Every structure is written in C-alpha cells, then in structure tokens.
Amino acid sequence: MKIFCIGFNKTATTSLSSFFRKNEFLVAPENPFEKLLDVYLEKDFETIIDFINTNFSEYQVFQDIPFSLPQLYKTLYEKYPDAKFILTVRNNKDDWYYSLLNYHKSLFGDISQPEKIFYVKEGWIHNLLTKVYNAPKSNPYDYTSLTQSYLNHNKEVRKFFSEKKEQFLELNLSNPNSVNKLEKFLNVTFKHREIPHLNKTPLKKAVFGNGGHAREVISYLDEDVTIFVDDQYEDENSIAISKFDPKKFEIIIAVSNPTVRRKIVEDLPKGTQFFSFIHPSAIISGDVDLGNGCFIGPYCILTTNIKIGNHAILNRGVQIGHDCQIGDYLSCMPGVILSGNNIIGDDVYFGASSVTKEKIKITDKVTVGLNSGVIKDINASGTYVGTPCKIIKK
C-alpha cells in the first residue's frame, strides 16, 4: 500500500513522515523528488510516476514536493488506485502562512530576494512561490496570493476525494485525536504513538484565565505554564494579555462563558497558535474530529462520527453520542449528556447535568440551565431551563 501526503509544505508533513518512520514504514527521501520541481512545472506527471516506479517502488510513504503540489494527486490516484491520500492542514490560513514565512526566515535569513536563494538550486524557492503558489514576482511572499493558493488546494482536494472517502483522510496534527484517526484510516495499530513536532519553533504553553476552571486546566497540564489575564488583573503570578507574544507562546482559553471566550480569541494577535488538551482518562473514538484550542476533561466519552468546532470546553464526565455535529465555542459543564444525532450551533452553553434528546437541533447562542432536559429543537437564541426546558430570557 502506498500513502501519499498531499498537504502543502508547512502543514506538519515532516512530522508526519518522521512518525511513519518511527513506526517502521518505508518513507521515501525528499531530496531526489525535490529536484523534480521543474518536471512538475512542465506538467510532465508521467515522468514523476516513472521515477517512483523505477527508483522507489518498494517505498510506502511519499510526502512534500512534488506530492504536496496541486493537481498531481489526480494522476497519483489514477496510477495507484489502491493508494491512501492524506491531506495535512493547519488550523487556518494564517497559521500556514506565518509558519512558511518564519521557517524560510530561520532557514535562509534574508528572504527579500528569493530568486537568489540557493535551495536545491538557485531560484528554486522563487519558482515554488511564484509558479506554484501564484505569488507575484514583485512580491513572492504576498500574503493574499499564498493563502489563497493554500485554501484553493485544500478545497480542490476535498472535492476530488468527496466520493472516495475510504482512500482519503484530512488530518490536522495539532488535533490530539490525530493518531486515532490515522489508525482507523490505515487499519493499523501504531507501536509508537507520539507525533514529533519537527521544524516547529518551540512555543511555551500558556493559559488565559485565573478562575476555577482555569486552575483546573493548569492542574491537569504536566508542565509549567504561563498565566495570562485581563490587563486589570495582572499580578505577580500572571501577565496582562496585552503583553501576549504569539512568537513565544501557544495558548488555551480557560473561560467557560462562550461569548467571552470568543471575544478573547478574536482579540489575540494574528498568528496566535492554540493548543488542545485531552485528559488521559477520556475515551474518544478514532473518527471524532476536534477543532483547535479544545479542552476535554477527565472521564469524558465521545463515541463515533462526532465533529466539534474550535475552542470547546468539555468539563468532567461529559458524554457526547454518535453523529453529533457541533459548532465553535461549545461549553459543557460536568455531567452533560448530548444524545446522538444532535446538531448544535456556535456559542452554546450547557449547565451541569443537562441532557438532550436524540436528533435535536439547537441554534447559536443558547444557554441551557443545569439539570435541564432538551426534548425538542431550540430555534431561538436565549436561556432555557427545566424539563422540558423553556425559554426564560431572550
């Protein structure tokens, strides 16, 4: 079985290839294939296929250039119909762009004239940026052009594989459930389960908040963390959030109110990276898709085919049933049970021990009080309490 990693460079492709090597997969070397960029630019994909078959037929995993570049995956699928394809992605376009930009700065120093940079050969980087990523020659690191190429590639790959789901996996390696997803996709069990974070600038972990939930989060993290708070609450144990530096820290927002949490995230500097935390006692199946910056507390259970957006908080003992689709900024206090086939919007808060019936739809900006039962759809934002729950505040 061949595995092609078709996400753009700087989507943790090096980390993924190292993970495969650690688990004794045969990973093809990058250097011989990087020399084929000119062949790729001529759209001579058959030569690339011949190069694989002639020199690397026994290898299992192929990643980075040219495999990560647009359109080649279609030929790879045609020539290797039993292959698996992994689209690695970052949390958002800004994360990808600044990862690329900072990596090039760290690798090459002065990047003001990429046409003079020697990598593989002089002009190779310039050709990649302008001829593949469609940046203007006058500004090869143009933010708009590069991020649009990144988004377009991901969109086109998803469309191509939309009816080939058994052969396609979209993977964000910052998702703490990524190893489970890989195991299910490849039908293997990995002996070594830790994914190394290579080519990544090391960032210190930080937590925003100093309330009860924040203290719980800090207690679960097995390392020293820096605490950030609103500026007016800065003291000897915490730092004003206005001093947050995204080049030094990655952060999780430990504030249970979804609206407040959203505001904090939106006010942080562009390029901020968010980490997720899953308590080791939580039970999560391999086809659960967690967003960025999520907290999953002790003894939570997430069953199967569940999608949860960014910056969710699942406190102690939360259970989420099969086939739930949940938006951003979910807050579930201890003991919440969301039954199967729920569709839940953004900024929804469930009080402790509240419960939903199966096949319920809940719109955005809803608060469900503690011990309340949701037995029918909620179509209007507001606060709901009781069983069956009724609106008490719009």
C-alpha positions in Angstrom: 0.0 0.0 0.0 1.3 3.4 -0.9 0.5 6.5 1.2 0.7 10.0 -0.4 0.8 13.0 1.9 -0.7 15.7 -0.3 -1.0 18.7 2.0 1.1 21.8 1.3 4.6 22.0 2.9 4.5 23.5 6.4 1.4 21.5 7.4 3.4 19.2 9.6 4.4 16.9 6.7 7.9 16.4 8.1 6.5 15.5 11.5 4.1 13.0 9.8 6.9 11.4 7.8 9.0 11.1 11.0 6.1 9.4 12.7 5.8 6.9 9.9 9.5 6.2 10.0 9.4 5.6 13.8 6.6 3.1 13.2 8.8 1.3 10.6 7.1 2.4 7.4 9.4 2.9 4.4 9.3 6.6 3.8 10.8 7.9 0.5 13.6 10.5 0.9 12.7 14.1 -0.1 15.8 15.3 -1.9 15.6 13.2 -5.1 12.0 14.3 -5.5 12.6 18.0 -4.8 14.8 18.0 -7.9 11.7 17.2 -9.9 10.1 20.6 -9.4 10.9 21.7 -13.0 9.4 18.5 -14.3 6.3 19.2 -12.2 6.1 22.8 -13.6 6.1 21.3 -17.1 3.1 19.1 -16.1 5.1 16.0 -17.0 3.5 13.9 -14.4 4.3 10.7 -16.2 8.0 11.2 -15.6 7.3 11.6 -11.9 5.4 8.3 -11.9 8.2 6.6 -13.8 10.7 7.9 -11.3 8.7 6.4 -8.4 8.3 3.0 -10.2 12.0 2.9 -11.3 13.7 4.0 -8.1 11.3 3.9 -5.2 8.8 1.1 -6.0 9.3 -0.6 -2.6 8.6 2.6 -0.6 5.3 3.1 1.2 5.1 6.8 2.1 5.7 9.8 -0.1 5.5 13.4 1.1 6.4 17.0 0.4 7.3 18.3 -3.1 6.1 17.3 -5.7 3.4 15.2 -4.0 2.2 18.2 -1.9 1.6 20.3 -5.0 -1.7 21.0 -6.8 -3.2 18.6 -9.4 -0.5 15.8 -9.1 -2.7 13.9 -6.7 -5.2 13.2 -9.6 -2.5 11.4 -11.6 -1.3 9.6 -8.5 -4.9 8.4 -7.8 -5.2 7.2 -11.4 -1.8 5.3 -11.4 -2.2 3.9 -7.8 -5.9 3.3 -7.4 -5.4 1.4 -4.1 -3.3 4.1 -2.5 -4.2 6.2 0.5 -4.1 10.0 0.4 -3.6 12.3 3.4 -4.3 16.0 3.2 -2.5 17.6 6.1 -3.8 21.0 7.1 -3.1 23.8 9.6 -5.7 25.4 11.9 -6.2 28.3 9.5 -4.6 30.1 6.6 -2.7 32.5 8.9 -1.1 29.6 10.7 0.1 28.1 7.4 1.3 31.4 6.0 3.3 32.5 9.1 4.7 29.0 9.5 6.0 29.2 5.9 7.3 32.7 6.3 9.0 32.1 9.7 10.5 28.8 8.5 12.1 30.5 5.4 13.5 33.3 7.6 15.0 30.8 10.0 16.4 28.7 7.2 17.6 31.4 4.8 17.9 34.5 6.8 17.4 37.3 4.3 14.4 36.4 2.1 14.0 39.7 0.4 15.3 38.2 -2.8 14.1 34.6 -3.0 15.2 34.4 -6.6 18.8 34.4 -5.3 18.2 31.8 -2.5 20.0 28.5 -3.1 17.9 25.6 -2.1 18.2 22.5 -4.4 19.4 25.2 -6.9 19.3 29.0 -7.2 15.8 30.2 -7.9 14.1 27.0 -6.7 12.2 28.8 -3.8 11.2 31.7 -6.1 9.8 29.2 -8.6 7.8 27.5 -5.9 6.3 30.7 -4.6 5.5 32.3 -8.0 4.9 29.5 -10.3 3.2 27.0 -8.0 1.7 29.2 -5.3 0.9 32.0 -7.8 2.5 34.9 -5.9 3.6 37.9 -7.9 7.2 38.1 -8.9 7.4 41.5 -7.4 6.3 40.2 -4.0 6.8 36.4 -3.8 5.7 36.3 -0.1 2.4 38.1 -0.8 0.0 37.1 1.9 -3.1 37.2 -0.2 -1.7 35.1 -3.1 -0.1 32.5 -0.9 -3.0 32.0 1.4 -5.5 31.8 -1.5 -3.4 29.1 -3.1 -3.4 27.2 0.2 -7.1 27.4 0.5 -7.8 26.6 -3.1 -5.6 23.5 -3.0 -7.4 22.2 0.1 -10.8 22.9 -1.4 -9.9 21.1 -4.7 -8.5 18.1 -2.9 -11.6 17.7 -0.8 -13.8 18.0 -3.8 -11.8 15.4 -5.8 -12.0 12.9 -2.9 -15.6 13.6 -1.9 -16.8 10.3 -3.2 -13.6 8.4 -2.4 -13.7 8.7 1.3 -12.2 5.3 2.1 -9.0 6.5 0.4 -8.8 10.0 1.8 -8.1 11.5 5.2 -7.9 15.2 6.1 -5.6 15.4 9.1 -4.6 18.3 11.4 -1.7 17.1 13.5 -2.4 19.7 16.2 -5.6 17.7 16.9 -4.9 15.5 19.8 -7.0 12.7 18.3 -5.0 12.6 15.1 -3.2 9.3 15.9 -6.5 7.6 16.5 -7.8 8.9 13.1 -4.7 7.7 11.4 -5.0 4.2 12.9 -8.6 3.9 11.8 -7.9 5.2 8.3 -4.9 2.8 7.7 -6.3 -0.1 9.7 -3.2 -0.4 11.8 -2.1 -0.1 15.4 0.9 2.1 15.9 3.5 1.0 18.4 4.9 4.5 18.8 2.0 6.9 19.2 3.7 10.3 19.8 4.0 12.5 16.8 7.2 14.6 16.9 6.8 18.2 16.1 9.8 18.8 13.8 10.6 22.1 12.0 8.4 23.8 14.6 9.6 26.8 16.6 9.2 25.7 20.2 6.5 27.6 22.0 5.8 27.7 25.7 2.3 26.8 26.8 0.0 29.5 28.3 -3.4 29.5 29.8 -5.8 32.5 29.7 -7.8 32.8 32.9 -7.4 32.6 36.7 -10.8 31.4 37.8 -11.8 28.0 39.0 -11.9 26.3 35.5 -8.5 27.8 34.6 -7.0 26.4 37.8 -8.4 23.0 37.0 -6.9 23.2 33.5 -3.5 24.2 34.9 -3.6 21.3 37.3 -4.0 18.8 34.5 -1.1 20.1 32.4 2.0 18.2 33.2 4.3 21.2 32.7 4.9 24.7 33.7 2.5 27.2 32.1 2.3 31.0 31.9 -0.9 32.5 33.0 -2.4 35.5 31.1 -5.3 37.6 32.4 -7.2 40.7 31.5 -4.9 43.7 32.0 -6.6 45.0 35.1 -6.0 41.7 36.9 -2.2 41.4 36.3 -0.3 40.5 39.4 2.9 38.7 40.4 1.5 35.3 39.3 0.0 36.4 35.9 0.7 38.6 32.9 -1.5 41.1 31.2 -3.0 39.7 27.9 -1.9 42.8 26.1 1.7 41.5 26.6 1.0 38.2 24.9 3.6 37.3 22.2 2.5 34.7 19.7 6.1 34.1 18.8 6.8 32.8 22.3 3.5 31.2 23.5 0.7 28.9 22.3 -2.4 29.2 24.4 -5.7 27.7 25.5 -8.6 29.9 26.7 -9.9 28.6 30.1 -13.0 30.7 30.4 -16.4 28.8 30.4 -18.6 31.6 29.0 -18.6 31.0 25.2 -19.2 34.7 24.3 -16.3 35.9 26.5 -14.1 33.1 25.2 -14.8 34.1 21.6 -14.0 37.7 22.3 -10.7 36.8 23.9 -9.7 34.6 20.9 -10.7 37.3 18.4 -8.7 40.0 20.2 -5.5 38.0 20.3 -2.8 38.9 17.7 -2.8 37.4 14.2 -0.8 34.2 14.0 -1.6 33.1 17.6 -1.5 29.3 17.9 -3.9 27.4 20.2 -3.3 24.0 21.7 -5.8 21.4 22.7 -5.8 19.2 25.8 -7.4 15.8 26.3 -7.3 14.3 29.7 -5.8 10.7 29.6 -8.9 9.2 31.2 -11.2 10.5 28.4 -12.5 7.9 25.9 -12.5 9.1 22.3 -13.1 7.1 19.1 -10.9 7.3 16.0 -13.5 9.2 13.9 -14.0 12.1 16.3 -13.0 15.4 14.7 -12.0 18.0 17.3 -11.3 21.7 16.4 -8.5 23.8 17.6 -8.0 25.0 21.2 -10.3 22.4 22.8 -10.3 21.2 26.4 -11.6 17.6 27.1 -11.7 16.9 30.8 -11.5 13.7 32.9 -13.8 10.8 32.1 -15.4 12.4 29.1 -16.8 9.9 26.5 -17.0 10.8 22.8 -18.4 7.9 20.8 -18.3 7.9 17.0 -18.7 10.2 14.0 -18.6 13.4 16.0 -17.4 16.8 14.8 -16.8 19.5 17.4 -15.6 23.0 16.3 -12.9 25.2 17.8 -12.4 26.2 21.4 -14.8 23.8 23.0 -14.8 23.1 26.7 -16.0 19.7 27.9 -15.8 19.5 31.7 -15.6 16.4 33.8 -17.7 13.4 32.8 -19.3 14.9 29.6 -20.8 12.3 27.2 -21.5 13.0 23.5 -23.3 10.4 21.4 -22.9 9.3 17.8 -23.2 11.5 14.8 -23.3 14.9 16.6 -22.3 18.0 14.6 -21.3 20.8 16.9 -20.1 24.3 16.2 -17.5 26.5 17.8 -17.2 27.6 21.4 -19.2 24.8 22.9 -19.3 24.8 26.7 -20.4 21.6 28.6 -20.3 21.7 32.4 -19.8 18.5 34.4 -22.1 15.6 33.7 -23.7 16.9 30.5 -25.1 14.2 28.1 -25.7 15.1 24.5 -27.5 12.2 22.8 -26.9 11.0 19.2 -27.6 12.9 16.0 -27.6 16.4 17.7 -26.9 19.4 15.6 -25.7 22.2 17.8 -24.7 25.7 16.7 -22.0 28.1 17.9 -21.6 29.6 21.4 -23.9 27.1 23.2 -23.6 26.6 26.9 -24.9 23.5 28.8 -25.2 23.7 32.5 -24.1 20.8 34.8 -26.1 17.6 34.3 -28.2 18.9 31.5 -29.4 16.4 28.8 -30.5 16.5 25.2 -32.8 14.0 23.4 -31.5 12.4 20.3 -32.0 14.2 16.9 -32.2 17.6 18.5 -31.2 20.9 16.7 -30.1 23.8 18.8 -29.3 27.2 17.2 -26.5 29.6 18.1 -26.1 31.5 21.3 -28.2 29.3 23.6 -27.7 28.7 27.3 -29.3 25.5 28.8 -29.5 25.6 32.6 -28.3 23.0 34.9 -30.3 19.8 35.2 -32.4 20.8 32.2 -33.7 18.5 29.5 -33.9 19.5 25.9 -36.6 17.3 24.2 -37.4 19.4 21.1 -35.5 21.7 18.8 -34.4 25.2 20.0 -34.7 27.6 17.2 -34.2 30.9 19.0 -31.2 32.2 21.0 -31.8 32.6 24.7 -31.6 31.0 28.1 -33.6 27.8 28.6 -34.3 25.9 31.9 -36.4 23.0 33.2 -37.6 19.7 31.8 -38.8 20.1 29.2 -36.8 23.2 29.0 -38.5 26.6 28.4 -37.1 29.9 27.5 -36.8 32.4 30.4 -34.6 35.1 28.8 -34.1 36.2 25.2 
